[in-house]
Amino acid sequence: MRVLLVEDNPDHAELVQVALERVGASTVCVVSDVASAQEVLEGEEVDLVLLDLKLPKVDGFSLLSWVRARPRWSGLPVVVLTTSMHAKDMERAYAEGASSYVVKPTRFEELVRTMHQVVCLGSVEGR
């Protein structure tokens, strides 16, 4: 599984990256802002995006909207991985096309289960 992790906190990014590699993520690309994520998506094949909402300059909602506005990535699973427990953020994320919403901190097993669910669902839907 090729994962793009969009996370501006280096400590969180490192923990998630190491954990994902341990469960067999073939490529874990880590970026800390929306512009870098867009660059990766334009040039790389990605199976899943793990997206923090609170990013510098431009928030994660903007990246989510950008991804969903492009037919190429209409079925790309995007899991929001954030500290926000606000219902309005969750509702907005789903309204803008998030595949799932996970609140940090989370148990790693829950994150992996969510990732597998959204990736498998995407392949069933013809992604």
Secondary structure in CASP SS format (residue, H / E / C, confidence):
PFRMAT SS
TARGET T0000
AUTHOR 0000-0000-0000
METHOD secondary structure of the structure
MODEL  1
M C 1.00
R E 1.00
V E 1.00
L E 1.00
L E 1.00
V E 1.00
E C 1.00
D C 1.00
N C 1.00
P H 1.00
D H 1.00
H H 1.00
A H 1.00
E H 1.00
L H 1.00
V H 1.00
Q H 1.00
V H 1.00
A H 1.00
L H 1.00
E H 1.00
R H 1.00
V C 1.00
G C 1.00
A C 1.00
S C 1.00
T E 1.00
V E 1.00
C E 1.00
V E 1.00
V E 1.00
S C 1.00
D C 1.00
V H 1.00
A H 1.00
S H 1.00
A H 1.00
Q H 1.00
E H 1.00
V H 1.00
L H 1.00
E H 1.00
G H 1.00
E C 1.00
E C 1.00
V C 1.00
D C 1.00
L E 1.00
V E 1.00
L E 1.00
L E 1.00
D C 1.00
L C 1.00
K C 1.00
L C 1.00
P C 1.00
K C 1.00
V C 1.00
D C 1.00
G H 1.00
F H 1.00
S H 1.00
L H 1.00
L H 1.00
S H 1.00
W H 1.00
V H 1.00
R H 1.00
A C 1.00
R C 1.00
P H 1.00
R H 1.00
W H 1.00
S C 1.00
G C 1.00
L C 1.00
P C 1.00
V E 1.00
V E 1.00
V E 1.00
L E 1.00
T E 1.00
T C 1.00
S C 1.00
M C 1.00
H C 1.00
A H 1.00
K H 1.00
D H 1.00
M H 1.00
E H 1.00
R H 1.00
A H 1.00
Y H 1.00
A H 1.00
E C 1.00
G C 1.00
A C 1.00
S C 1.00
S E 1.00
Y E 1.00
V E 1.00
V E 1.00
K C 1.00
P C 1.00
T C 1.00
R C 1.00
F H 1.00
E H 1.00
E H 1.00
L H 1.00
V H 1.00
R H 1.00
T H 1.00
M H 1.00
H H 1.00
Q H 1.00
V H 1.00
V H 1.00
C H 1.00
L H 1.00
G H 1.00
S H 1.00
V H 1.00
E C 1.00
G C 1.00
R C 1.00
END
